[in-house]
Amino acid sequence: MDTRTLTAVIHREEDMYVADCPEVGTVSQGDTVEEAIENLKEATELYLEEFPLPETEKPFLTVFEVPVHA
């Protein structure tokens, strides 16, 4: 079985962690970061069974800063 490396973006929302896969658009959550990622993997795997992704290059991930005006 082939594998594909995808991105998980995690953020905290109240008392849960939310995990988002930007390449596919799947989202899941969990009580811990690990649980959120595991749930995201499962959701993404099920999604890709129905809607396979074409081969693409790996995304380039970076961060940037913006000023915050209080």
DOZA-746895 format. One record per residue (C-alpha): residue in one letter; x, y, z; chain. Coordinates in Angstrom, 1 decimal. Layout:
N
+------+--------+--------+--------+-------+
! resn !     xx !     yy !     zz ! chain !
+------+--------+--------+--------+-------+
!    a !      X !      Y !      Z !     A !
...
+------+--------+--------+--------+-------+
//
This chain:
70
+------+--------+--------+--------+-------+
! resn !     xx !     yy !     zz ! chain !
+------+--------+--------+--------+-------+
!    m !    0.0 !    0.0 !    0.0 !     A !
!    d !    1.3 !    3.4 !   -1.0 !     A !
!    t !    1.3 !    6.2 !    1.6 !     A !
!    r !    1.1 !   10.0 !    1.2 !     A !
!    t !    2.4 !   12.7 !    3.5 !     A !
!    l !   -0.3 !   15.3 !    4.3 !     A !
!    t !   -0.4 !   18.3 !    6.6 !     A !
!    a !   -2.3 !   18.5 !    9.9 !     A !
!    v !   -3.0 !   22.0 !   11.4 !     A !
!    i !   -3.9 !   21.8 !   15.0 !     A !
!    h !   -5.6 !   24.4 !   17.2 !     A !
!    r !   -7.3 !   24.4 !   20.5 !     A !
!    e !  -11.0 !   25.2 !   20.6 !     A !
!    e !  -12.4 !   25.5 !   24.2 !     A !
!    d !  -11.7 !   22.0 !   25.7 !     A !
!    m !  -11.0 !   20.2 !   22.4 !     A !
!    y !   -8.2 !   20.0 !   19.9 !     A !
!    v !   -9.2 !   20.5 !   16.3 !     A !
!    a !   -7.1 !   19.0 !   13.4 !     A !
!    d !   -7.5 !   20.2 !    9.8 !     A !
!    c !   -5.9 !   18.7 !    6.7 !     A !
!    p !   -5.7 !   21.6 !    4.2 !     A !
!    e !   -4.8 !   19.4 !    1.2 !     A !
!    v !   -8.0 !   17.4 !    1.5 !     A !
!    g !  -10.3 !   19.6 !    3.6 !     A !
!    t !  -11.0 !   17.1 !    6.3 !     A !
!    v !  -11.4 !   18.2 !    9.9 !     A !
!    s !  -11.6 !   16.2 !   13.1 !     A !
!    q !  -11.2 !   16.7 !   16.8 !     A !
!    g !  -10.1 !   15.0 !   20.0 !     A !
!    d !   -9.5 !   15.5 !   23.7 !     A !
!    t !   -5.7 !   15.4 !   23.1 !     A !
!    v !   -3.5 !   16.4 !   20.1 !     A !
!    e !   -2.7 !   12.7 !   19.5 !     A !
!    e !   -6.4 !   11.8 !   19.5 !     A !
!    a !   -7.2 !   14.7 !   17.2 !     A !
!    i !   -4.5 !   13.5 !   14.7 !     A !
!    e !   -5.7 !    9.9 !   14.9 !     A !
!    n !   -9.3 !   11.0 !   14.2 !     A !
!    l !   -8.1 !   13.2 !   11.3 !     A !
!    k !   -6.1 !   10.3 !    9.8 !     A !
!    e !   -9.2 !    8.1 !   10.0 !     A !
!    a !  -11.5 !   10.8 !    8.5 !     A !
!    t !   -9.0 !   11.5 !    5.7 !     A !
!    e !   -8.4 !    7.8 !    4.9 !     A !
!    l !  -12.2 !    7.3 !    4.5 !     A !
!    y !  -12.5 !   10.5 !    2.4 !     A !
!    l !   -9.7 !    9.4 !    0.1 !     A !
!    e !  -11.3 !    6.0 !   -0.5 !     A !
!    e !  -14.2 !    7.9 !   -2.2 !     A !
!    f !  -12.3 !   10.9 !   -3.6 !     A !
!    p !   -8.7 !   10.0 !   -4.5 !     A !
!    l !   -6.2 !   12.9 !   -4.8 !     A !
!    p !   -4.2 !   13.4 !   -7.9 !     A !
!    e !   -0.4 !   13.2 !   -7.5 !     A !
!    t !    0.9 !   16.6 !   -6.5 !     A !
!    e !    4.0 !   18.0 !   -5.0 !     A !
!    k !    4.3 !   18.2 !   -1.2 !     A !
!    p !    3.1 !   21.6 !    0.1 !     A !
!    f !    5.5 !   24.2 !    1.3 !     A !
!    l !    4.7 !   25.2 !    4.9 !     A !
!    t !    5.9 !   28.4 !    6.5 !     A !
!    v !    4.8 !   30.9 !    9.1 !     A !
!    f !    4.7 !   34.7 !    9.1 !     A !
!    e !    4.0 !   37.5 !   11.6 !     A !
!    v !    1.7 !   40.5 !   11.4 !     A !
!    p !    1.5 !   43.4 !   13.8 !     A !
!    v !   -1.4 !   43.3 !   16.3 !     A !
!    h !   -3.0 !   46.6 !   17.1 !     A !
!    a !   -4.5 !   46.7 !   20.6 !     A !
+------+--------+--------+--------+-------+
//
